[in-house]
Amino acid sequence: MRHLGETDVTSYGPIVEGGEYLVLGLIIIKDRIDFLVYDGVGCAIAVPSNLFCVVDLKLPLNWRALITKDSDEFNGLLAMGVSAVIGYAKLVESLSSYVDIVEGNSAAIKQLIDEVFLID
């Protein structure tokens, strides 16, 4: 199912078929799961999970889950169909942090990547 203006020809930027990517989080949108993937050069891109083959089934122990309907701060995401966000702390610690990361703020993405490599 398509969301947020996607079409048959939607491009996911530098993400290429067959590439391996670090998953920074999961975004549950209506009836699908998007992976928030790091492209290795500074971008974090939400991409439908069905476009990937998962090669490492382990979840990081330090991931956090946020259910949007249970959060006064995040419940506005319900209007876009987002029911849950799961990932590293920086992704779910505040709505502004989430928005900065998903919208491509390079400083916010760098902070998230720093968290990932500090912990892992």
FIMAR-292339 format. One record per residue (C-alpha): x, y, z; residue in three letters; chain. Coordinates in steps of 0.25 Angstrom, whole numbers, plus 5000, padded with zeros to 4 digits. Layout:
BEGIN
{xx=X, yy=Y, zz=Z, residuo=ala, cadena=A}
...
! end
This chain:
BEGIN
{xx=5000, yy=5000, zz=5000, residuo=met, cadena=A}
{xx=5005, yy=5014, zz=4997, residuo=arg, cadena=A}
{xx=5006, yy=5025, zz=5007, residuo=his, cadena=A}
{xx=5010, yy=5040, zz=5008, residuo=leu, cadena=A}
{xx=5009, yy=5043, zz=4993, residuo=gly, cadena=A}
{xx=5016, yy=5030, zz=4988, residuo=glu, cadena=A}
{xx=5014, yy=5026, zz=4973, residuo=thr, cadena=A}
{xx=5019, yy=5014, zz=4965, residuo=asp, cadena=A}
{xx=5031, yy=5022, zz=4961, residuo=val, cadena=A}
{xx=5035, yy=5027, zz=4975, residuo=thr, cadena=A}
{xx=5050, yy=5027, zz=4977, residuo=ser, cadena=A}
{xx=5056, yy=5025, zz=4990, residuo=tyr, cadena=A}
{xx=5068, yy=5033, zz=4988, residuo=gly, cadena=A}
{xx=5082, yy=5027, zz=4989, residuo=pro, cadena=A}
{xx=5076, yy=5013, zz=4993, residuo=ile, cadena=A}
{xx=5079, yy=5003, zz=4983, residuo=val, cadena=A}
{xx=5073, yy=4989, zz=4981, residuo=glu, cadena=A}
{xx=5083, yy=4978, zz=4987, residuo=gly, cadena=A}
{xx=5090, yy=4988, zz=4996, residuo=gly, cadena=A}
{xx=5092, yy=4986, zz=5011, residuo=glu, cadena=A}
{xx=5087, yy=4997, zz=5020, residuo=tyr, cadena=A}
{xx=5087, yy=5000, zz=5035, residuo=leu, cadena=A}
{xx=5073, yy=5000, zz=5040, residuo=val, cadena=A}
{xx=5072, yy=5011, zz=5050, residuo=leu, cadena=A}
{xx=5057, yy=5009, zz=5053, residuo=gly, cadena=A}
{xx=5044, yy=5004, zz=5049, residuo=leu, cadena=A}
{xx=5032, yy=5012, zz=5046, residuo=ile, cadena=A}
{xx=5018, yy=5005, zz=5046, residuo=ile, cadena=A}
{xx=5009, yy=5013, zz=5036, residuo=ile, cadena=A}
{xx=4995, yy=5007, zz=5035, residuo=lys, cadena=A}
{xx=4997, yy=4993, zz=5029, residuo=asp, cadena=A}
{xx=5012, yy=4993, zz=5026, residuo=arg, cadena=A}
{xx=5025, yy=4995, zz=5033, residuo=ile, cadena=A}
{xx=5035, yy=5005, zz=5028, residuo=asp, cadena=A}
{xx=5050, yy=5003, zz=5031, residuo=phe, cadena=A}
{xx=5057, yy=5016, zz=5034, residuo=leu, cadena=A}
{xx=5071, yy=5012, zz=5028, residuo=val, cadena=A}
{xx=5084, yy=5020, zz=5028, residuo=tyr, cadena=A}
{xx=5090, yy=5021, zz=5014, residuo=asp, cadena=A}
{xx=5105, yy=5021, zz=5019, residuo=gly, cadena=A}
{xx=5107, yy=5036, zz=5015, residuo=val, cadena=A}
{xx=5098, yy=5044, zz=5024, residuo=gly, cadena=A}
{xx=5084, yy=5041, zz=5020, residuo=cys, cadena=A}
{xx=5073, yy=5034, zz=5027, residuo=ala, cadena=A}
{xx=5062, yy=5030, zz=5018, residuo=ile, cadena=A}
{xx=5048, yy=5023, zz=5022, residuo=ala, cadena=A}
{xx=5046, yy=5012, zz=5012, residuo=val, cadena=A}
{xx=5035, yy=5001, zz=5011, residuo=pro, cadena=A}
{xx=5041, yy=4988, zz=5017, residuo=ser, cadena=A}
{xx=5036, yy=4979, zz=5006, residuo=asn, cadena=A}
{xx=5047, yy=4985, zz=4997, residuo=leu, cadena=A}
{xx=5058, yy=4978, zz=5006, residuo=phe, cadena=A}
{xx=5063, yy=4965, zz=5010, residuo=cys, cadena=A}
{xx=5067, yy=4964, zz=5024, residuo=val, cadena=A}
{xx=5080, yy=4958, zz=5026, residuo=val, cadena=A}
{xx=5082, yy=4960, zz=5041, residuo=asp, cadena=A}
{xx=5070, yy=4956, zz=5050, residuo=leu, cadena=A}
{xx=5075, yy=4962, zz=5063, residuo=lys, cadena=A}
{xx=5069, yy=4974, zz=5069, residuo=leu, cadena=A}
{xx=5078, yy=4984, zz=5077, residuo=pro, cadena=A}
{xx=5076, yy=4982, zz=5092, residuo=leu, cadena=A}
{xx=5075, yy=4997, zz=5094, residuo=asn, cadena=A}
{xx=5064, yy=5000, zz=5084, residuo=trp, cadena=A}
{xx=5051, yy=5006, zz=5090, residuo=arg, cadena=A}
{xx=5037, yy=5005, zz=5085, residuo=ala, cadena=A}
{xx=5027, yy=5017, zz=5085, residuo=leu, cadena=A}
{xx=5012, yy=5015, zz=5082, residuo=ile, cadena=A}
{xx=5007, yy=5028, zz=5077, residuo=thr, cadena=A}
{xx=4993, yy=5027, zz=5082, residuo=lys, cadena=A}
{xx=4999, yy=5026, zz=5096, residuo=asp, cadena=A}
{xx=5008, yy=5038, zz=5095, residuo=ser, cadena=A}
{xx=5002, yy=5052, zz=5097, residuo=asp, cadena=A}
{xx=5014, yy=5057, zz=5089, residuo=glu, cadena=A}
{xx=5014, yy=5047, zz=5077, residuo=phe, cadena=A}
{xx=4999, yy=5045, zz=5076, residuo=asn, cadena=A}
{xx=4998, yy=5055, zz=5065, residuo=gly, cadena=A}
{xx=5005, yy=5045, zz=5056, residuo=leu, cadena=A}
{xx=4993, yy=5037, zz=5056, residuo=leu, cadena=A}
{xx=4987, yy=5046, zz=5046, residuo=ala, cadena=A}
{xx=4998, yy=5041, zz=5036, residuo=met, cadena=A}
{xx=4995, yy=5027, zz=5040, residuo=gly, cadena=A}
{xx=5007, yy=5025, zz=5048, residuo=val, cadena=A}
{xx=5003, yy=5016, zz=5060, residuo=ser, cadena=A}
{xx=5017, yy=5013, zz=5065, residuo=ala, cadena=A}
{xx=5032, yy=5016, zz=5064, residuo=val, cadena=A}
{xx=5042, yy=5006, zz=5069, residuo=ile, cadena=A}
{xx=5057, yy=5009, zz=5069, residuo=gly, cadena=A}
{xx=5069, yy=5016, zz=5076, residuo=tyr, cadena=A}
{xx=5066, yy=5025, zz=5087, residuo=ala, cadena=A}
{xx=5069, yy=5038, zz=5079, residuo=lys, cadena=A}
{xx=5058, yy=5034, zz=5069, residuo=leu, cadena=A}
{xx=5047, yy=5033, zz=5080, residuo=val, cadena=A}
{xx=5052, yy=5043, zz=5091, residuo=glu, cadena=A}
{xx=5044, yy=5055, zz=5086, residuo=ser, cadena=A}
{xx=5035, yy=5058, zz=5074, residuo=leu, cadena=A}
{xx=5044, yy=5069, zz=5069, residuo=ser, cadena=A}
{xx=5056, yy=5059, zz=5069, residuo=ser, cadena=A}
{xx=5047, yy=5049, zz=5061, residuo=tyr, cadena=A}
{xx=5043, yy=5060, zz=5051, residuo=val, cadena=A}
{xx=5057, yy=5065, zz=5049, residuo=asp, cadena=A}
{xx=5062, yy=5051, zz=5046, residuo=ile, cadena=A}
{xx=5051, yy=5047, zz=5037, residuo=val, cadena=A}
{xx=5052, yy=5060, zz=5030, residuo=glu, cadena=A}
{xx=5067, yy=5059, zz=5027, residuo=gly, cadena=A}
{xx=5073, yy=5069, zz=5037, residuo=asn, cadena=A}
{xx=5088, yy=5065, zz=5036, residuo=ser, cadena=A}
{xx=5091, yy=5069, zz=5050, residuo=ala, cadena=A}
{xx=5080, yy=5061, zz=5056, residuo=ala, cadena=A}
{xx=5084, yy=5049, zz=5047, residuo=ile, cadena=A}
{xx=5098, yy=5050, zz=5051, residuo=lys, cadena=A}
{xx=5094, yy=5050, zz=5066, residuo=gln, cadena=A}
{xx=5086, yy=5037, zz=5064, residuo=leu, cadena=A}
{xx=5098, yy=5031, zz=5056, residuo=ile, cadena=A}
{xx=5107, yy=5035, zz=5067, residuo=asp, cadena=A}
{xx=5098, yy=5028, zz=5077, residuo=glu, cadena=A}
{xx=5097, yy=5015, zz=5069, residuo=val, cadena=A}
{xx=5112, yy=5014, zz=5068, residuo=phe, cadena=A}
{xx=5115, yy=5018, zz=5082, residuo=leu, cadena=A}
{xx=5105, yy=5007, zz=5087, residuo=ile, cadena=A}
{xx=5107, yy=4996, zz=5077, residuo=asp, cadena=A}
! end
